[in-house]
Amino acid sequence: MSKRLQVILDDEEMSELREVAKRNRMSVAEWVRQALRAARRREPVHSREQKLAALRTACEHAFPAGTIEEMLEEIGRGYLGSGD
């Protein structure tokens, strides 16, 4: 379902938006929709506290890992396609 959003702008702001939209070959409405989507993507999905909690939980685990040389060798084998 679509919803209508009304935004009140002064004449100067509206003129500037029309010019920007025209330069981008789109309607003002489409330009505003794209600007809102871009702004929404920049907003973090999770709070700082949630991210820190996830990091703390991850740090509690101990996973086996080889030396850097062993890991680089495994990566190299993966790029070359020789699995073992």
C-alpha positions in Angstrom: 0.0 0.0 0.0 1.3 3.5 -0.9 1.0 6.5 1.4 1.2 10.1 0.6 3.7 12.4 2.3 3.2 16.1 2.4 6.2 18.4 2.9 5.9 22.2 3.1 8.8 24.0 1.4 9.3 27.7 0.8 9.4 28.9 -2.8 13.2 29.1 -3.0 13.6 25.5 -1.7 11.0 24.2 -4.1 12.7 26.0 -7.0 16.0 24.5 -6.1 14.5 21.0 -5.9 12.9 21.5 -9.3 16.2 22.4 -10.8 18.0 19.5 -9.2 15.3 17.1 -10.4 15.4 18.6 -13.9 19.2 18.2 -14.1 18.8 14.5 -13.1 15.9 14.1 -15.7 13.4 13.0 -13.1 10.3 14.4 -11.4 10.6 16.2 -8.1 8.7 13.3 -6.5 11.1 10.7 -7.8 14.1 12.8 -6.8 12.7 13.1 -3.2 11.9 9.4 -3.0 15.5 8.6 -4.1 16.9 11.1 -1.6 14.8 9.6 1.2 15.9 6.0 0.3 19.6 7.1 0.3 19.2 8.8 3.7 17.5 5.7 5.1 20.3 3.4 3.9 22.9 5.6 5.7 21.0 5.1 9.0 22.4 2.2 11.1 20.2 -0.9 11.3 21.2 -1.7 14.8 22.1 0.5 17.8 25.6 1.0 19.0 24.8 -1.1 22.1 23.5 -4.0 20.0 26.7 -4.0 17.9 28.9 -3.9 21.0 27.0 -6.8 22.5 27.5 -8.9 19.4 31.2 -8.1 19.5 31.5 -9.1 23.1 29.7 -12.3 22.5 31.9 -13.1 19.5 35.0 -12.4 21.6 34.0 -15.0 24.2 34.5 -17.8 21.6 37.8 -19.4 20.8 38.1 -20.8 17.3 41.1 -22.8 16.0 43.3 -20.8 13.6 46.6 -21.5 12.0 49.5 -19.3 11.7 49.4 -16.5 9.2 51.6 -18.5 6.9 49.2 -21.5 7.0 46.2 -19.3 6.4 47.8 -17.5 3.5 48.8 -20.8 2.0 45.2 -22.1 2.3 43.9 -18.9 0.7 46.4 -19.3 -2.2 45.3 -22.9 -2.7 41.7 -21.7 -2.9 42.6 -19.1 -5.6 44.4 -21.8 -7.6 41.5 -24.2 -7.3 43.4 -27.0 -5.6 41.2 -27.7 -2.6 43.7 -29.7 -0.5 
